[in-house]
Amino acid sequence: MKPEVQWQCLHFNEMTRLQVYQVLQLRSAVFVLEQTCAFLDPDNKDMDCYHVLGFMGQQLVATARLLPAGLAYQELSIGRVATHKEYRRNGIGIGLMQHAIFYCEQLFSKQPIKIGAQLYLHSFYEKFGFIPTSNVYLEDGIEHIEMLRP
């Protein structure tokens, strides 16, 4: 049975302090602890972004940020895609990307979306229409590839 996730998309300025805390906590758990990447996650871009939040009850189980064109890439972008470790392998990541793309189109109209994907996830992103547009590169010690959804 697929878990029931409540999705919402909020601009940083609309988020509560608790929601901001939960997003930073989840991203730190995934990117810093699980993937052992020592990097500064709050990169001064969050405040200009919309954030997709997936809750099960009061627990934040998934998040992604939507970056306007020109902030990370020339194109609109989806980044900091993270699903809580205990809630993976049950479709929440698929739901997160579906909602992220939907909200991008609602907020910014249909336009190309660029991502910097971890290489091992490139086939996951291909399912959403993203195609590789770069060679493999290292970011924080992890192989990445740029991908574009035209």
Residue pairs with C-beta under 8 A, 6 or more apart in sequence:
2 90
2 91
3 56
3 61
3 87
3 90
3 91
3 92
4 56
5 54
5 55
5 56
5 61
5 62
5 92
5 95
6 54
6 55
6 56
7 52
7 53
7 54
7 95
7 99
8 52
8 53
8 55
9 50
9 51
9 52
9 53
9 66
9 99
9 103
9 107
10 19
10 50
10 51
10 53
11 49
11 50
11 51
12 20
12 46
12 47
12 48
12 49
12 50
12 51
13 47
15 23
15 51
19 51
19 53
19 60
22 53
22 60
23 46
23 51
23 53
23 60
23 63
24 41
24 42
25 60
26 60
26 62
26 63
26 82
26 84
27 41
27 63
27 80
27 82
28 41
29 84
29 85
30 82
30 83
30 84
30 85
31 37
31 39
31 41
31 80
31 82
31 140
32 38
32 39
32 41
34 85
35 140
35 142
37 140
37 141
37 142
38 140
39 140
41 80
45 65
45 67
45 71
45 72
46 65
48 67
48 68
48 71
49 65
49 66
49 67
49 68
49 71
50 65
50 66
50 103
50 107
51 63
51 64
51 65
51 66
52 62
52 63
52 64
52 65
52 66
52 96
52 99
52 100
52 103
53 60
53 62
53 63
54 60
54 61
54 62
54 63
54 92
54 95
54 96
54 99
55 61
56 87
59 84
60 84
61 83
61 84
61 87
61 92
62 82
62 83
62 84
62 87
62 92
62 93
62 95
62 96
63 80
63 81
63 82
63 96
64 78
64 79
64 80
64 81
64 82
64 96
64 97
64 100
65 78
65 79
65 80
66 76
66 77
66 78
66 100
66 103
66 104
66 107
66 108
67 73
67 76
67 77
67 78
67 79
68 76
68 108
69 75
69 76
69 77
69 108
69 111
71 77
72 79
72 114
72 116
73 114
73 146
74 114
75 111
75 112
75 113
75 114
75 148
76 104
76 108
76 111
76 112
76 113
76 114
77 113
77 114
77 115
77 116
78 97
78 100
78 101
78 104
78 113
78 115
79 115
79 116
81 93
81 96
81 97
81 100
81 115
83 92
83 93
83 96
93 124
94 127
97 124
97 125
97 128
98 128
101 113
101 128
101 149
104 113
112 148
112 149
112 150
113 130
113 148
113 149
114 133
114 146
114 147
114 148
114 149
115 125
115 130
115 146
115 147
115 148
115 149
116 139
116 144
116 145
116 146
116 147
117 125
117 130
117 144
117 145
117 146
117 147
118 142
118 143
118 144
119 136
119 142
119 143
119 144
119 145
120 143
122 130
122 132
122 145
122 147
125 147
126 147
128 149
129 149
129 150
130 147
130 148
130 149
131 147
131 148
131 149
131 150
132 145
132 146
132 147
133 146
133 147
133 148
134 145
134 146
135 145
136 143
136 144
136 145
137 143
137 144
137 145
138 144
